[in-house]
Amino acid sequence: MAMRTAATRAAATATSQSGLRALYSSFSNFPFNQPQDKVEKPPPAEPSTNLFVSGLSKRTTTEGLRDAFAKFGAVVDARVVTDRASGYSKGFGFVRYPTIDEAAEGIKGMDGQFLDGWVIFAEYARPRAPLPPINNGYPQGQW
């Protein structure tokens, strides 16, 4: 009921100001929260030897990823993350170089390039956030 009253009040003030055009063109008088214009981006990852690669095709294999990044330095490890059930790529993977300089060259050379028909994006991998402890709602140590 309160929402209907607020919406009716907003519509009445909009129509009284300059007709239906104000109602359909702007909801500046609408009493509810509007979406934020600015979306907070996470801070850039610190340079490391581990790269996060996104935008991979479902056909991309670990060997294909390794070969593509090996042009820019010695690849220690490359891994395409796959779905457990189907075995297809989930669309991202990781590449590890021995030095930060080679990792920077890998990013510079492969970021925004095509691999298996898809544009891929390479950036420094962020460390995984720690997982919360799992206790299933039971108090610890009281049994």
WOTAVEN-V49149 format. One record per residue. N is the residue number from 1. OMEGA is omega in whole degrees, -180 to 180 (none if undefined). Layout:
<<N & OMEGA> <N & OMEGA>>
This chain:
<<1 & -180> <2 & 179> <3 & 180> <4 & 179> <5 & -180> <6 & 180> <7 & 178> <8 & 179> <9 & 179> <10 & 179> <11 & -180> <12 & 180> <13 & 179> <14 & -179> <15 & 180> <16 & -179> <17 & -179> <18 & 174> <19 & -177> <20 & 180> <21 & 180> <22 & -180> <23 & -176> <24 & -176> <25 & -176> <26 & 174> <27 & -178> <28 & 179> <29 & -178> <30 & -171> <31 & -176> <32 & -179> <33 & 177> <34 & 178> <35 & 180> <36 & 177> <37 & -177> <38 & 175> <39 & -178> <40 & 177> <41 & 176> <42 & 180> <43 & 180> <44 & -179> <45 & 178> <46 & 179> <47 & 178> <48 & 180> <49 & -178> <50 & -179> <51 & 173> <52 & -178> <53 & -180> <54 & 180> <55 & -178> <56 & 175> <57 & 176> <58 & 178> <59 & -177> <60 & 179> <61 & 177> <62 & 180> <63 & 178> <64 & 178> <65 & 179> <66 & -179> <67 & -179> <68 & -177> <69 & -180> <70 & 178> <71 & -174> <72 & 178> <73 & -180> <74 & -180> <75 & 178> <76 & -177> <77 & 174> <78 & -178> <79 & 172> <80 & 180> <81 & -175> <82 & 176> <83 & -177> <84 & -175> <85 & -174> <86 & -178> <87 & 179> <88 & 179> <89 & 175> <90 & 176> <91 & 177> <92 & -180> <93 & -178> <94 & 177> <95 & 179> <96 & 177> <97 & 179> <98 & -178> <99 & 178> <100 & 179> <101 & 178> <102 & 177> <103 & 177> <104 & 177> <105 & 177> <106 & 177> <107 & -178> <108 & -176> <109 & -173> <110 & -179> <111 & 179> <112 & -179> <113 & 179> <114 & 172> <115 & -177> <116 & 176> <117 & -180> <118 & 175> <119 & -179> <120 & 179> <121 & -179> <122 & 177> <123 & 177> <124 & -180> <125 & 175> <126 & 177> <127 & -180> <128 & 178> <129 & 180> <130 & 180> <131 & 177> <132 & 180> <133 & 180> <134 & 177> <135 & 176> <136 & 176> <137 & -180> <138 & 177> <139 & -178> <140 & 171> <141 & -180> <142 & -180> <143 & none>>
